[in-house]
Amino acid sequence: MISIDRFLSDEQDPKAVEKVVGKLNDLLTTGEEILYLAVQKKPAVNLLPDSIAVSNKRIFYCEPGNLGLTMNFKDISWKSIKEVSFKEEFFGSKFICVPQHGENIVTEFIPKVQARKLHQAATEQLEAFKELVRQQKLEENRATAASVSLSAPPQSFVDIPAVEVEKPVIEIAEVVEEPEDETTLKLRKLKTLYDKHLITQEEYEAKKANILDSL
């Protein structure tokens, strides 16, 4: 169960916090936690204030319904948010969430201190999400580059100058004409495995030594 004490540090309405936190407790997913909770404070009657909660995965908008008998919850994940901001006014502040698509979500009459901390918490989580996406793209690019590198021709063949191409071809033909030379064939197969990066240099040297020792 979530403790409400840490959400009362900036003069949030205790009754509103208790009601919202009690509901949010059932909505949180695995590994999700509420980082900050702001409660609306209307200038005249403030019996049924709206609340905004920031978690490490999304922003919750909590609106009382049916004269406070029910609570309506809407949420928007960080991947769907472009930016957040707030604007201080005479009566509190406006908290503004700009989604990737659709209209801005504006909540008025958030106490100024709460609006600043709400904005700070939301900005930190949004930046953390964007950084995570950047890291994932870098990893994908590295994986793609590695895949292309593995599918490229072996380096030993790429580096052979054009004027020397005929010489190794003639040598290969000579080896084929002498299949009875098993040692040469074994060494050639071993070299092919190494050129294709199927064995390490250490394995190549060890197996080569074993073949030569058997002579």
Protein Blocks (a to p, Z undefined) as FASTA:
>chain_A
ZZfklmmmnopafklmmmmmmmmmmmpcghiacfbdcddddfkbcfbccdddddfkbccd
dddeehhlaccdddddfklpfbdcddddfeocadddddfbdcddddehiafklmmmmmmm
mmmmmmmmmmmmmmmmmmmmmmmmmmmmmmpccfklmmpcfklmmmmmmmmmmmmmmmml
mmlmmmmmmmmmmmnopacfklmmmmmmmmmmmZZ
